[in-house]
Amino acid sequence: MKRTAPALALLVPVALAAAQTPTTTPDLPPDPVRDSVLSSMDLGADPCQDFYRYACGRWLDATPLPADQARWTRSFSTITEHNREIVKALLEDAAARPGEPGSERQKIGDLYGACMDEAAIEKAGLAPLEPLLAVAGSARDAATLMRAAGELGRADIDVLLGYGAIADFKDPGTALFFMSQGGLGLPDRDYYVSEDPKKKELLAEYERHVARLLGLAGQDAESAGADARRVVAFETELARASRPRAEMRDRDKLYHKIDREGLEKLAPSLPWAAFFEALGAPGIRSINVAVPEFYQALDRLVGASPPETLRAYLRWHVVNQSADFLPERFAVADFEFFGRALSGQAEIQPRWKRCVAAVNGLLGEAVGKLYVEREFAGDSKKVAVEMIEDVERAFEANLAGLAWMDDATRTRAVEKARKVRNKIGYPDAWRDYSAVVVRRDDYFGGAASAARFETARQLAKVGKPVDRGEWLMVPQAVNAYYLSTNNEIVFPAGILQPPFFDEQFPAAMNYGGVGAVMGHELTHGFDDQGRKSDGDGVLREWWEPEVTARFESAARCVEEQYAKLEVEPGVKVDGKLTLGENIADLGGLEQAYDAYKSWEARHGAPAPRVPGLTNDQLLFVSFAQVWCTQTTPEFLRRQVTTDSHSPGQFRAIGAPRNSAAFRRAFSCAPGDRMVAEPTCAVW
């Protein structure tokens, strides 16, 4: 079972009057909205020089990083914590009053109750893991290895490779079996192959961690140490065969559709029939192999590896991916490396938080149904729909003025934009968890049942029409996404709350908050990768070549600008890895601003709600305050290695630095730090 956890230059129609920025907070009656904005701001900072400090300074000064977090934001983290408390109450109530046996209420209540029953988990010890360890111990050669990999995959233990069911990039109405690189225990290939001293240090600590966890699973110190060396050596070879993360963003280079015979020719020493049979999907015939060279290297690596290495590798991944469901000593050891060493987190999260995350991860839509009933009001959806329609109109109006786009491509872009589907709040049809079996006295068994159900559900999609009503996030998630194969934007109920959105907020705050998120997700359909799919989600070239060249020139400006940003001396943002998200940030903010001006044209400009800030300034402050962030240095280093998003402090200023509307709102001039040189504009 995988560990539980947890998203792409407008013409400004109205010139903005310059306004003085506030330097003091007037003595006014309490106003929660006004006070929440001002209490986070450092009014002594110059917004044209340090807008992050201006928008977030007092919040940064007054908000320590919680000991059980490696990153904390004013928006996502605050709402996530609020939602976690709500879900906790829902689960505690379900655990106390589980209802009919076999009902979803019984399952989520008993899974949470079983997770919280540490005594029962301790008593069970390693016994629940023994069948999976036996599978790992059966590997003697390529044939037994691949059968074991399939059996473990059925139990949601991923080894050797990454795979799943996704829409065919060139026939998005049909689900295709997708195979990619994988098999690593660390978050990225760079941790194995980088010459960076801190990454080398982490790799050495990872080896010690592997030995510790194998020791907890019953091996003596000598054999655990030897197996840890085998594991790291084997995974290092997998890492060498893997493409860098930035290259894995290029969808054109991830499409290599073949049949089973083609797979057997690609990696002839690996008995794929045994793998698919053990996985429970013997009938899979058509496959997209995203990284063919990885499978060629895997073929060679397996053939060159002795049986003891294969068994050690499988055993490690069984223990590693099951640690959250075993006695507390495993969870603590897991935290010491992945939480403390890798991310700088000071303390492990309390048990109840981890149990909420587990139930959310395993039975998320069953929890989401209760969350929506309690938390999501219909009026919120109505306002959100009006906002996304404003953002979409702003995007389409912007297309008409893009000098780098020709008429033919512009017409097709308008067609695609008009085909975007919006999903807000929660799915129309809920997932059926009737096949999952949960008992209050068996946490590992209940989690394993849910994990096996999800694996079977995903595999059952292969070769069948894509369910376009399915959601890839649960309603309680504080996030949003754009899915290119469906050409759709999804906004779960969880994000439609302060500080992103509130019906009582001034419109400028809503547009600067969730409005910019809406624009961000819409722009993903037209970022450096999203633009490659048409309005029906088909991966094809629908741009004129000279337009593509001009787009790439504009995108290169964004890439180069962000690549200069340092999180610490010598550690910079990866401009290629973050390009899509940065383009989406720039476009999203400009669309949100234009959408707000459209709202003003319909409703009239309201009186400013926050003293000393115009409505336009409030929009930009609201945007930046989403990204007020506290992090550990370790987390930042991990983020720039693994995350396609830029760190929060750069997202707060990156889009405003390139916005003409921002410059006018705050009277910034060339040479100011908040005026990018050169200014980048894509959408």
N, C-alpha and C positions, 0 to 999 in steps of 0.2 A: 504493500500500500504506500503510495506516495505521501509525503508529508503534506499536511493541509496548510493553507495560508489564509491567498487571495488567493493607457490608450494612447488629426493630421492638422501692393500699395493701392489701397482704395482711393478713388477720387472723392474728396470730402466736399459735399454739396453746399455746406453752410460754413462760412468762416466763423471762427470762434473768437470771441472778445477776450483779450488778456485780462486776467484778474489777479489781484494780490493774493498770496497764499497766507493762511492763518499762522500767526506766531503765538497766540495765546488762546485758551479755551474760555469763551465768555461765561459769565455766571448765569446759567440758564436752568430752568427746571429739568429734572432728569428726562432723558429720551434714550431708551436702550439702543435704538438704531444709531443715532448720532454719536452716542458715547462709545459704542463698540468700535466705530471707525476711528474717532479721535484718540481713544485710549491706546491704540496700537501705533499711532504716528509719532514720529519725532519732528515736531514742528520747527525745531531749530535747524534742521538739515535743509539744504538747498535742493529742491526737486530736480533742478537741471544738472546737478553735479552728482548727487547720490540719491536716486529715487528710491532705491531699496531701503535705505536708512530712513528717508522721509516717510515712506508708507508703513514701515515695519519696525522702526527703531525702538519704540517703547515696548512693543510686544517682545522683541528680542531681549531687551534688558530685563523684562519682568517674567519671562517664561523659561524656566529651566527645563532641560531635556529630562523627561521622566526616566527613571532608572530602568524600567522594563521596555524601553524603546531605543532604537538606534537612530530614528528620524522622527521628528514631530513637526507637523505643519499646522498653521492656524485654521486651515480649511479641512483637508482630507482627514487628518488625524483627529481633530476635534469632533467631527461628525462620526467618524468610525467609532470613537470611544462612546459617543452618545448612543449610536445604534447598537453597539455591543451590550450596553446596559439594558436596552430595550429587549434585545434577543435573550439576554440572560434571564430577565423576568419572565418572558414567554416560555423559555425552556424549564425554568424552575416550576412554573405553574403546570406545565405538561408533565413534568416528572412527578409532581404531587398528585395530579389528577389525570392519569394517562388515558382514560376513556376506554373504548372498545379494543380488545386485543386485535392486533393486525392493522389498526387504524394508523394514519400518519401521526396523529397526536401521540399515540402510544410509542411509536418508533422514535420520534425525536425526543420525547420525554425520557424513555428508557435508555437511549444512547447517551444522552447527557448525564443521566443518573449513573449509568455504568462507568462513564468517564470520570465522574467525581468520586467513585468508590475506590479510593486508592488501596484500601485493605484487600479487596477482592482482586485487584490487578496484581498486587504484590504476591498474594497467595498463588495465583495462577503462574507467576514467574515466566519462564521461557517455554512452558509446555505448549501454548498456542502457536509458537513459532516453529516448533520441531518439524511439522510436515513440510514447511517451506525450506528449512535448513536441509532436510533430507533430499529435496529436489536439487538444491544447490550442490549437495555432495554427490549427486549421481553423474556429474559431468566427468567423462573420461577422454572424450575425443570430440571432433566436430559434430558428429551425429547426436551424441548425448547432450552436448552443450546446447545445440539449437533446440532440441526438445525441451530441455530445462528452461531455456529462455522463453519459449512459448508458454510453458506451464506457469512460470513466474509472471509473465505478462498478463495472463488470464486473471491472476490475483492482484494486478495493478502494481507489480514490481517490475520496473523498466530496467532492462540491462542490454548492453551492447549497442542498441540502436534506438532511435526515436520513431514513433509511428502513430497513426490515428486515422480517423475518417474525416475528410474535409471535402468541400466542393471542388470539383475539377476546375482548374483555373480557366480552361478553354471550353468547358461545357458545364457551367456552374449550376445547372439544374440537376446534376447527378453527383452523388457522393463517391469519392474515389479513395482508395487506400493510399496513404501518403507515408513514405519512409524517408527519414532524414538522418543526419548524424546524431550521435548521442552516446550514452554509456558512461558519462563522467560523473564523479562524485562531487567535484568542485563546480562552482557556477559558470565557469568559462574556460576555454582552452588556454587562454593567456596565463592562467595560474600555473600551468604545467610547463609552458615553453618560454615564458618571458624571462628576460635577463634582469628585470627590475629586482633589486635586492629584497624589497618588502614582499614581493610575490614569491621569491625563492624561500624566504623565511616562512611564509604561510604554507608553502608546499611541504616543507619539513615538518611543520606543526600538524599538517593534515595527516602525514604518515604516522605520527605519534598518536593522533586521534583514532585512526583506523585500528591501530594496535590496541588502544584502550577499549574500544567498543567490542572488538573481537574477544578481548579478555573478559569483558563482562558477559559475553555470550558463551563462555565456558572454556576458551582456549588458555593454555598456560602462556606465560610471558614470552618464552622463546619462540613458540610456534606462532603466536600472535604477531610478534615483531617480524618474523620471516614472511608471514602472509601479507603484512602491511607493505613490506618492500615490494612483494610481487604485485600487489594491487596497484600501487603508485606507478610502477614501471609499466604495467599493462595499460593503465589509463593514460599515461603520458604518450604512449604510442597512438592511442585513440585520438588524443588531443592533436598530435602532429598531423594526423590524417584529416582533421576537421578544418573547415573554412573559418576564417575570422568572422566574428559576429556581424561586423558591418557588411560583409559580402553576403551574409545570409538574408539581408533585406531585399536583394535584387530578385524580384519574382520571375523575370525572364530567365534567369540562370538557375532557377529551382524547378523547372518543368522538364522532366524527362520521363515521359509516359511509356511504359513497356509492359509486356505480359510476363507470365511466370517463366516462360522459356527464356525471355530476355534477362530476367533476374538471375536465373541459373547460369547463364553465360557470363554475366557480370561478376558473379562470385561463385564459381563452380564448385569450390570445396565445401561450401556451406549447404547442408541438406535442408532446403527451404520447405519441402513438403512436410518434414517433421516439425518444423517451427510452426507453420500455419495450422497443422492438425492439432498440435498441443495448445495453440492459442485459441482454438475453438472456431477457426475460420478457414477450413480446408478449401472452400470454394472460391476464395479470392483469386481472381485471374489478372485483373488490370491494376497496375500499380504506378504511382508517380515516385520515382527515386530521385529525391531532390539533389543529392550530392553523390553522383556515381563513384567518384574516386574514393570516397570514404568506404564504400562497400568493397571495392577492390583491395584497399588496405586492410579492412577487417578480415577479408578472406585470407590474406597472407599472414596476418597477426595470429589468428586462431591456429593456423597450421603450424606456426613456429612456437607456440606456447605449450609448455608441458601441462599435464593434467592438473597438477597441484596449483598452478597459477589460475587455471580456469575455475577450479573449485573455490579458491580463495576469493577471486573476484566476485563470483556469484554469492558466496556466503556474506561477504562484506555488504553487498547491496541489499540482501534480504534484511540484515540487521539494521543497516543505515536507514532504509526507507520504512522500517517498522518501528523505529525508536519511539515515536510519539505515542504508540499504543502499548508499550511495554512498561514494566515497573519504573518508578521515578528515577532510579539511578541511570537508566538509559537516556531519559529526557534531559537530565542534568548534564551528562557527558556530551550529548548532542549540542546543548546550548553552549557549553564551554568553548567548543570550536566554532560552530556556525553563528552563534550569537555574539559571544565575547571576542574571540580572536579575529573572526572574519568581518564582523560588523561593529565592534566596539560597544555593544550593549552591556550595561553594567549588571543587570539582574535578569534572571529568567522570569517570564510572565507568570502571574499566579495561576493556579490550576484552573480556576473557572474560566479565565480568558482563553486558555488553550482548549478547553472543552467546548466553549462557544465556537471557536474557530473550527474544531473538528466536525461538529454537527453541521455548521454552515457549509463546510466543504463536502461532506458526505451526503447530506439530505437537504441541500440548500433551498430548493423550491418549496419543500414542505414547510420549512421555517419561513420562507418568504411569503407564503400564503397568509400566515398569521400576522406577519409584520405589516403587510399591506392593509389587512383588515383593521389594524389598530392605528396605523400611522399615516396612510396616504389618503388625502382628501381629493375629491373630484375637482374642486376649484383650482387646486395646484396644477393639475393636468391642463385645464383650460387656459390658464395664463401661460404655461410653458409652450403649449401649441401656438399661441399668438406670437410668442417670442421667436420660436424656430421658424415660423413663416416669415417674420420680419428679416431674420438672418438670411434665409434663402433668397428673398427678394433683393437684399443688399448684395449678395454674391452675384446674382444674375445681372444686376445693374452694373456691377463692377466689370463683368465680362465685356460689356459693350465698350468700355474705355481702355482696354488693355492694348497698348500699342504693339506689343510683341506677338500678338495672336492674329492670325488671318481670319477672314470671314468664314471659310469652310470649317476650320477647326472650332471657331467660336460657336457656330451653329450646332455642332455636335456636342460641345461642352454644355450649352444651354439645355439640349435634350437630356444629357446625363443628369444635370442638376435637377431638372424637373421630374426625373424618375426616382430620385432619392426617396426612400421610404423611412418614415420616422416612427419609432416605437418609444412610448413614454410610459413610465411607471412600472408595469408588470406584464407578463405574457397573457395572451388571451386564453391559452390552454396550459394547464399545469402538468408537470411531470407525474407519471404514475409510478409510485414506489412500492406497489403491491408485492413485487418479487423479493423485496428486502426483508430479511428476518433479523429482528433485534430482541435480545433478552437483557433484562436488567442486570443479570449476574455474569455477563460475558461481553466485556467491552471489545476485546480483540475480535471476537466472532461477529459482533454486530457491525463493526467497522469493515471487516473483511467481506461480509455479505454485501454491504453498500458499495464497496470498491469493485467487487466482481460484477455486480449489477451494472455499474457504470461502464465497465469495460465491454460487457456484452451488448449494452445499449449502443455504444459507439460502433462496434463491429457490425451490428445489424444494419447500420445505415449504408454500408458499402454496396455500391451498384444500384441503389434505390434513389428515387427522387428526393432532393433536399427538402427538408421541412423548413420552409421560410418563416414559419411562425415561431421557431425555436429561439430562445435567448441563450447567449453565451455567458451571461452574468446573472446572478440572482438579484431580485428586486432590492434587497437590503444593502447591496454593494454601493460604495461611495465612489462611483466611477462612471464612465461612459465609453462607447466605442463606435467606430465605423468599420463595417464589414464589406470589403470590396466585392466579394463574389455575390453578395445580395444587394449591393449598392444601398445600404441601409445604415441609419444612425440609431443607436439605442441609448436611452437615458433612463437608468433604473430609478425607482422612487427614492432610493437612499441618498442620491446627490441633490435632490430637489428640496433643500432645506438650508438654513443659514450656515455659513456666510455666503454660500453660492446664490441662494434664492429664498425669497419669502414674499408672500403676497403683500405684506405691509411695508416692504422695502421701497424706497424711491426707485423709480424705473431705472435710473442711471446705475444704481448698485446692482440690480438684477442683470442688466445687460453687461456690466463690467465683470460680473461673476459668472453665472451659468450661461449668459449670452455668449461670452467669449469661449466657453466650453463648447457650446453649440457650433459656433463658427469654426472652432478648432477641428471638431469631428467632421464637419462638412468639408473643410479644406483637405482633410485626409483623402477624400475621394479624388483630389487633384494634386496631391503632393508628388514627390519624385517617383513613388511606386504606385500610389492610387490612381494616378493619371493613366496608367497603362491598361486599365480595365474600362470598358465602355459602360453605357448606362444599364446594360443588362448583366453586368458583372463579368463579361467575357474578356479574358486577357488577349488583347490584340493591339496592333498599331493603328490608332485612329487619328493621329496627329500628322499634319504635313511635316516633312523632314526639316524644313527651315524653321518651323515653329518650335519643334523639339530642340533644335540647336539654341534658339533664343531663350527657351525655358531653362535649359541646362546652364546657360550663362548666368541667368538670374539666380538659379539655385546655387551656383558656385559661389556667388557673393555671400549667401547665407552660410554655406559650409565654411568658408574661409573666415568669416567674422566670428563664428562661434568657436572655431578651432584655436583661436587666440586666447580663450578664457581659461584661466588657471584656478583649480580648486586648492592647490598648494604649489609651492615652487617646483616646477618640472612636471607637474601632473595636470594635463589639460583635458578639456572636453574633446571628445572625438567628433569632429565635425561631420564625418561621413555617417557614423552610427546614429547620430541625433538629427540628421538632416530632415527627415520627414516630420518629426515632431516640431522642429524649429520653424519649418515652413508653415505648419499648421498653427503654431502660436502666433506668427506674424499675421497670417491671413485671418485667423479667428478674432484677434483683437480689432482689426480694421473693419471686419464685417459687423462685429458687435457694436462698434461706434456708429457705423452707418445705419444699422438697424435701430439704434436708439434715436438717432436724428429723425428717422422715419416715424417712430413712435411719437416723438415730440410734435411732428407735423400734424399728426392725427389728433392728439390729445391736448396740445398746447404745452409750452415749457413750464413746468411747475416751479414754485419758489424753491430755492436751494434749501435742503434739509440740514446740511452740515455747515455751521458758520464758517465763513472764510473760504469755502470751496464752491466753485461753480458746479453745476451738474456735470459738465464735461470733465472737470478735474476729478469729481467724485467717481465717475466711471473708471478712470485710469487708476485711481487709488484702490478702488474695489478690485480691479484686476490684479494689481500687485499684491494686495493683502491675501489673496488666495495662496500666494507662494511664500509667505513668511515662514521660514523654516529653521529649525534647530537640528543639527546632525552631529554625529561623531566623525572624527577624521577618517576612521576606518570605513565607515559607511560611505563617505564621499568617494574614497578611493575605489570601493567596490562598485559604486554607482557608475562612475565614468568608464569602468571596464565592462559592465554588463547591461546597463540601462540605455534604451534608445531615447530617453528623455534627458534634457539638461538638468542640472541641479536647480533647486528652487530659487536660489538667489539670482541666478542668471535668467530664469524664466520670468521673474518679476520685472526685469529691466530690458530683456532682449527685444521683445516686440515694441515696447514704448520707444526705445532708442531709434527705431526705424519708422516711427509714425509721425507724419506731418501734423496730424490732429493733436497729438501729444505736445509737439513743439509749440503749436499755437496756444494750446490750453495753458501752458505754464511759461510762455514767453521765453523759451530756450533759444539759444543762438548758436551758430556754427562755432566750434571750439569747445562748447560745453560737453562734459562727459556723457550726457544723455542725448547727444546728437551724434549718431553713428556716422563715421567717415570711412568708406562711402556708405550711403543709405541703401539698404537692400529692400527690394519690393518684388514679390512674385505674384501674389493674388491680391 
